[in-house]
Amino acid sequence: MRPGSVIVDLASESGGNVETTVPGKLTYHHNVAHIGYTDLPSRLPGQASTLFSNNVANYLLSMTPPGKLC
């Protein structure tokens, strides 16, 4: 990867998807940042809530015919 790149390993709590991830830590390997935070949603509560609610709304809308929500 290019120097200065950033990897966010969302699976770090269960071991991670990247070999160089250290759960709960921000580390650098060959000038690439590896974010292995295990509590990422709690670090960004506003963004996490918005993302979750948008995903739920889109999921529910995908199961109904257009214009027939209720």
MDTraj code that builds the backbone (N, CA, C; nanometers):
import mdtraj as md
import numpy as np

residues = "MET ARG PRO GLY SER VAL ILE VAL ASP LEU ALA SER GLU SER GLY GLY ASN VAL GLU THR THR VAL PRO GLY LYS LEU THR TYR HIS HIS ASN VAL ALA HIS ILE GLY TYR THR ASP LEU PRO SER ARG LEU PRO GLY GLN ALA SER THR LEU PHE SER ASN ASN VAL ALA ASN TYR LEU LEU SER MET THR PRO PRO GLY LYS LEU CYS".split()
xyz = np.array([
    [0.0833, -0.1182, 0.0000],
    [0.0000, 0.0000, 0.0000],
    [0.0877, 0.1245, 0.0000],
    [0.0300, 0.2328, -0.0456],
    [0.1038, 0.3590, -0.0477],
    [0.1262, 0.4098, 0.0940],
    [0.2409, 0.4712, 0.1173],
    [0.2636, 0.5341, 0.2474],
    [0.1554, 0.6380, 0.2749],
    [0.1076, 0.6411, 0.3972],
    [0.0021, 0.7331, 0.4353],
    [-0.1375, 0.6744, 0.4247],
    [-0.1479, 0.5518, 0.3726],
    [-0.2788, 0.4867, 0.3638],
    [-0.3293, 0.4521, 0.5031],
    [-0.4594, 0.4289, 0.5134],
    [-0.5218, 0.3944, 0.6407],
    [-0.6072, 0.2698, 0.6212],
    [-0.5914, 0.1729, 0.7105],
    [-0.6735, 0.0522, 0.7113],
    [-0.7555, 0.0533, 0.8389],
    [-0.8873, 0.0414, 0.8257],
    [-0.9753, 0.0314, 0.9422],
    [-1.0269, -0.1117, 0.9450],
    [-0.9821, -0.1894, 1.0424],
    [-1.0215, -0.3299, 1.0536],
    [-1.1424, -0.3400, 1.1455],
    [-1.2608, -0.3529, 1.0863],
    [-1.3843, -0.3578, 1.1640],
    [-1.4028, -0.4908, 1.2359],
    [-1.3220, -0.5900, 1.2036],
    [-1.3318, -0.7207, 1.2684],
    [-1.2215, -0.7413, 1.3714],
    [-1.1587, -0.6347, 1.4156],
    [-1.0439, -0.6491, 1.5062],
    [-1.0813, -0.7127, 1.6392],
    [-1.2050, -0.6947, 1.6840],
    [-1.2476, -0.7511, 1.8120],
    [-1.2436, -0.9038, 1.8099],
    [-1.2655, -0.9624, 1.6934],
    [-1.2646, -1.1085, 1.6830],
    [-1.1385, -1.1601, 1.6147],
    [-1.0307, -1.0866, 1.6241],
    [-0.9044, -1.1314, 1.5668],
    [-0.8583, -1.0498, 1.4484],
    [-0.9519, -0.9883, 1.3783],
    [-0.9162, -0.9010, 1.2675],
    [-0.9065, -0.9701, 1.1335],
    [-0.9125, -0.8905, 1.0284],
    [-0.8987, -0.9388, 0.8915],
    [-0.7635, -0.9037, 0.8317],
    [-0.6851, -0.8256, 0.9042],
    [-0.5546, -0.7822, 0.8561],
    [-0.4490, -0.8366, 0.9512],
    [-0.3480, -0.8968, 0.8965],
    [-0.2447, -0.9634, 0.9767],
    [-0.1775, -0.8714, 1.0774],
    [-0.1615, -0.7457, 1.0431],
    [-0.0881, -0.6530, 1.1299],
    [-0.1776, -0.5763, 1.2269],
    [-0.3069, -0.6086, 1.2321],
    [-0.3983, -0.5407, 1.3244],
    [-0.3710, -0.5838, 1.4674],
    [-0.3691, -0.4864, 1.5570],
    [-0.3592, -0.5129, 1.7009],
    [-0.4909, -0.4654, 1.7617],
    [-0.5748, -0.5581, 1.8125],
    [-0.7052, -0.5181, 1.8658],
    [-0.6942, -0.4095, 1.9724],
    [-0.7756, -0.3047, 1.9565],
    [-0.7807, -0.1960, 2.0527],
    [-0.6742, -0.0898, 2.0354],
    [-0.5943, -0.0987, 1.9300],
    [-0.4821, -0.0055, 1.9135],
    [-0.4782, 0.0543, 1.7733],
    [-0.4147, 0.1700, 1.7654],
    [-0.3792, 0.2324, 1.6383],
    [-0.2304, 0.2087, 1.6205],
    [-0.1921, 0.1380, 1.5155],
    [-0.0512, 0.1074, 1.4922],
    [-0.0123, 0.1495, 1.3506],
    [0.1174, 0.1571, 1.3278],
    [0.1711, 0.1893, 1.1956],
    [0.2647, 0.0781, 1.1530],
    [0.2515, 0.0347, 1.0285],
    [0.3372, -0.0687, 0.9721],
    [0.3748, -0.0233, 0.8317],
    [0.5032, -0.0003, 0.8073],
    [0.5523, 0.0508, 0.6783],
    [0.4798, 0.1797, 0.6394],
    [0.4622, 0.2700, 0.7372],
    [0.4005, 0.4008, 0.7167],
    [0.2543, 0.3922, 0.6718],
    [0.1869, 0.2825, 0.7099],
    [0.0438, 0.2658, 0.6855],
    [-0.0235, 0.2537, 0.8211],
    [-0.1263, 0.3351, 0.8450],
    [-0.1979, 0.3315, 0.9729],
    [-0.2953, 0.2144, 0.9738],
    [-0.2934, 0.1378, 1.0821],
    [-0.3844, 0.0248, 1.1016],
    [-0.4701, 0.0563, 1.2235],
    [-0.5985, 0.0806, 1.2016],
    [-0.6891, 0.1120, 1.3114],
    [-0.7592, -0.0164, 1.3517],
    [-0.7329, -0.0601, 1.4737],
    [-0.7911, -0.1840, 1.5243],
    [-0.8799, -0.1610, 1.6441],
    [-0.9448, -0.0452, 1.6501],
    [-1.0302, -0.0154, 1.7648],
    [-1.1438, -0.1169, 1.7732],
    [-1.1693, -0.1658, 1.8928],
    [-1.2771, -0.2627, 1.9124],
    [-1.4077, -0.1945, 1.9510],
    [-1.4047, -0.0647, 1.9728],
    [-1.5237, 0.0096, 2.0135],
    [-1.5534, 0.1249, 1.9174],
    [-1.5354, 0.1007, 1.7896],
    [-1.5494, 0.2086, 1.6916],
    [-1.6884, 0.2739, 1.6926],
    [-1.7997, 0.1985, 1.6986],
    [-1.9302, 0.2659, 1.7019],
    [-1.9475, 0.3580, 1.8226],
    [-1.8918, 0.3214, 1.9378],
    [-1.9073, 0.4070, 2.0556],
    [-1.8178, 0.5305, 2.0481],
    [-1.7180, 0.5290, 1.9614],
    [-1.6345, 0.6470, 1.9413],
    [-1.7026, 0.7482, 1.8492],
    [-1.7987, 0.7021, 1.7706],
    [-1.8707, 0.7874, 1.6754],
    [-2.0211, 0.7637, 1.6892],
    [-2.0809, 0.7937, 1.8052],
    [-2.2208, 0.7557, 1.8276],
    [-2.3207, 0.8217, 1.7326],
    [-2.3003, 0.9469, 1.6999],
    [-2.3932, 1.0145, 1.6088],
    [-2.3920, 0.9532, 1.4705],
    [-2.2740, 0.9313, 1.4166],
    [-2.2611, 0.8728, 1.2838],
    [-2.3092, 0.7280, 1.2826],
    [-2.2804, 0.6529, 1.3896],
    [-2.3229, 0.5133, 1.3965],
    [-2.4750, 0.5035, 1.3989],
    [-2.5408, 0.5905, 1.4742],
    [-2.6872, 0.5890, 1.4819],
    [-2.7501, 0.6246, 1.3477],
    [-2.6959, 0.7257, 1.2815],
    [-2.7480, 0.7657, 1.1510],
    [-2.7304, 0.6545, 1.0491],
    [-2.6142, 0.5941, 1.0448],
    [-2.5878, 0.4861, 0.9507],
    [-2.6796, 0.3675, 0.9762],
    [-2.6961, 0.3294, 1.1028],
    [-2.7819, 0.2161, 1.1365],
    [-2.9268, 0.2437, 1.0977],
    [-2.9776, 0.3621, 1.1306],
    [-3.1175, 0.3930, 1.0987],
    [-3.1402, 0.3995, 0.9479],
    [-3.0452, 0.4522, 0.8730],
    [-3.0575, 0.4536, 0.7266],
    [-3.0589, 0.3125, 0.6701],
    [-2.9752, 0.2249, 0.7244],
    [-2.9720, 0.0866, 0.6773],
    [-3.1029, 0.0147, 0.7071],
    [-3.1580, 0.0341, 0.8269],
    [-3.2853, -0.0296, 0.8629],
    [-3.3980, 0.0226, 0.7740],
    [-3.4036, 0.1533, 0.7539],
    [-3.5082, 0.2114, 0.6691],
    [-3.4993, 0.1583, 0.5263],
    [-3.3805, 0.1532, 0.4701],
    [-3.3642, 0.1022, 0.3334],
    [-3.3993, -0.0453, 0.3241],
    [-3.3667, -0.1214, 0.4262],
    [-3.4011, -0.2642, 0.4281],
    [-3.5525, -0.2819, 0.4288],
    [-3.6215, -0.2090, 0.5162],
    [-3.7672, -0.2197, 0.5234],
    [-3.8332, -0.1731, 0.3940],
    [-3.7826, -0.0646, 0.3363],
    [-3.8385, -0.0156, 0.2102],
    [-3.8164, -0.1142, 0.0959],
    [-3.7091, -0.1904, 0.1006],
    [-3.6816, -0.2869, -0.0063],
    [-3.7780, -0.4052, -0.0029],
    [-3.8478, -0.4252, 0.1092],
    [-3.9402, -0.5384, 0.1216],
    [-4.0842, -0.5007, 0.0878],
    [-4.1108, -0.3751, 0.0554],
    [-4.2467, -0.3320, 0.0240],
    [-4.2541, -0.2849, -0.1204],
    [-4.3709, -0.3014, -0.1817],
    [-4.3868, -0.2490, -0.3177],
    [-4.3776, -0.0962, -0.3166],
    [-4.3303, -0.0354, -0.4236],
    [-4.3203, 0.1105, -0.4288],
    [-4.4557, 0.1774, -0.4019],
    [-4.4572, 0.2751, -0.3122],
    [-4.5784, 0.3488, -0.2806],
    [-4.6742, 0.2781, -0.1866],
    [-4.6372, 0.1634, -0.1321],
    [-4.7264, 0.0847, -0.0457],
    [-4.6664, 0.0630, 0.0924],
    [-4.6099, 0.1678, 0.1516],
    [-4.5417, 0.1491, 0.2802],
    [-4.6380, 0.1117, 0.3915],
    [-4.7500, 0.1804, 0.4071],
    [-4.8449, 0.1467, 0.5153],
    [-4.9854, 0.1417, 0.4649],
])
top = md.Topology()
chain = top.add_chain()
for i, resn in enumerate(residues, 1):
    res = top.add_residue(resn, chain, resSeq=i)
    for name in ("N", "CA", "C"):
        top.add_atom(name, md.element.get_by_symbol(name[0]), res)
traj = md.Trajectory(xyz[None], top)
